[in-house]
Amino acid sequence: LSATVDVAELIARHREGGGWAHLARALTAVENAPPWEVVPASGPPTHVVGVTGPPGAGKSTLTGRLIEGYGDAGARIAVLAVDPSSPLTGGAVLGDRIRMEESAQGREGVYVRSLASRGSAGAVAGATRNAVRLLEACEDFDVIVIETVGAGQTEISVASLADTVLFVTVPGLGDGVQADKAGIIEVADMLVVNKADRPGAAQTARDLRVAVGRAVPVLQTAALDGQGVDVLREALDARWTELSADGRLPELRAAREASEAAVVAEAWVRRCAERARDVTEEPAGDMRATVQRILREAAETWRTT
Amino acid sequence: LSATVDVAELIARHREGGGWAHLARALTAVENAPPWEVVPASGPPTHVVGVTGPPGAGKSTLTGRLIEGYGDAGARIAVLAVDPSSPLTGGAVLGDRIRMEESAQGREGVYVRSLASRGSAGAVAGATRNAVRLLEACEDFDVIVIETVGAGQTEISVASLADTVLFVTVPGLGDGVQADKAGIIEVADMLVVNKADRPGAAQTARDLRVAVGRAVPVLQTAALDGQGVDVLREALDARWTELSADGRLPELRAAREASEAAVVAEAWVRRCAERARDVTEEPAGDMRATVQRILREAAETWRTT
């Protein structure tokens, strides 16, 4: 398996200093890489925060405020804005993201990057995982934020890459929260009622507590004027300190890696099967034997370099 | 890999005569079987016709008329009504299916069966493929019809199991047809404008011809009063005769089997990965090595018995 990205070189060049050019190039490479590409993990773990929730919940505005908060506190922050559908997102999303980028502008140590990866949920999640690994390899950030555009199947698999999954909603989206019970809320580590200056915020927070059915912090923010964002940031940092201290982090990352490895293995099998179909000269045959041939070839051609 | 169904016994018992009980039991077994289960193909090939199209196109009514037509002509027909969502389908679909079952009632040599398989598109298609193989193994049918409820991703993968894919639509669903260009129409072998007694049928037929962009028969039927159904039946039989005579059938089935084998291989890898995760005692590690371990185990544990 040929690595698309020379991570060692990226790290070396990045450390030599001189802007984000090398990092940007490496991120473009993983964006376009096939779904079985695996960038090896390197460097000490950085806190990866996934920001997800329905469109219109103000995720980008909230992320912008986090950028400002971390920046003011002297921390360095990277943001991956993942858009699984296409570069052509709705104007609302785009507008929010522009505001987020304005928060980043002119701040040293802040890196904001859109990841316009297409394909299956697995492919998008794979590209995001590789991007996160590149950012970690830089050893230059205190926090890495993955921001999704919505809360669908692809977004769930992307947000699940984070050490801390933040589900953001707003007052009045309670029904949607109920309907979502089987989805993102189940993997959320923290719930945020944004636009909490609107009526019904306390009620939505209560509904969320009931819906989630387990002990998860529920916070309230009003990202537009920054209300509650410092508390959120403190809660995030506290969780990271806890995860690092109590030994849960290696366990959490190992479990995640195992399920990501499964997705990669499936992608590799699909690729081997497609290649096998192209070159096959056999007529119809025993399908179980064909399955065996595909599995054998997949196992033999996979190289752990 | 232990076969869920003893096909040899099924065939033997079925041939001994005495109703559909053994077949019904075998179909229930494949309905509930895991997605990597493969019922081996046996018996001479039977014409498998896939009937698909948007809800409301009258697929069940048309299938009912085909049952009557084939029955009157002395042919034996099996119908698999595949409902990938759940046993709780909308009332309209249910009503149509009841009418279809009325067409079958009291007719000897007609077998109608619902397949309420859940899960991914691959799992539903796998269960349907196994069900078709059981029906073929009976060597008791001249035609096997797979009817889907809609024309989504799962339905496309189900319909693609057929030797002849019939796309059914109605006048005025032209816009939907345009939108669908990337979907089911691309795999259709025959297009049917049903409810052709309604205004705009000829225009819809012309639109379909343009949309499909290749030489595919476009027929018009009014299934409710049986209009055009005989012509459709003749077209189906003619295609089957042609496929059998010109040597395309083995090629067609081999290609289908290859892509189904890929889906089975993926399902098996996923299963091995999940099992590996349960028993793993390693901490986080090299993800590429984990992928290798999953692939090796999948190849080694797959048995072609």
Interface residues (C-beta under 8 A of the other chain):
Chain A: L1 W36 V38 P40 A41 P250 E251 R253 A254 A255 E257 A258 S259 E260 A261 A262 V264 A265 E266 W268 V269 R270 A273 E274 A276 R277 T280 E282 P283 A284 G285 D286 M287 R288 A289 T290 V291 Q292 I294 L295 R296 A298 A299 W302 T304 T305
Chain B: L1 W36 V38 P40 A41 P250 E251 R253 A254 A255 E257 A258 S259 E260 A261 A262 V264 A265 E266 W268 V269 R270 A273 E274 A276 R277 T280 E282 P283 A284 G285 D286 M287 R288 A289 T290 V291 Q292 I294 L295 R296 A298 A299 W302 T304 T305
